[in-house]
């Protein structure tokens, strides 16, 4: 999944006010992280986590070729492992996470990874955000309406 409307909306909608440290969970190509770097304070640090090695390398390349390269870092790891390994706390965390928790799988493994919650169950995402978000921090994500209601229940 290269660029989608939901990612563009999330990158444009997320409030970067007073966010000195930002984390993009599941950065994919790095689009949202780059958009946030463009909109955030000039000294903001933006970290991006991506489990897929090829996508992470593409995100790194896109970040390095952006005008905000000095503020962007991509990590090739799962958010579950990243949350265990870092002491960093973030003022803003964003995610355009996998959203299907059931249903029919695609014949494409790549599409299944980004659309279904197999590698990133919503409970794991919520636990990671709880441990990584600063006391006054904000979490922004985008989900379809039904999945959003289920997430809020968690």
Order of alpha helices (4+ residues) and beta strands (2+ residues): alpha-beta-alpha-beta-alpha-beta-alpha-beta-alpha-alpha-beta-alpha
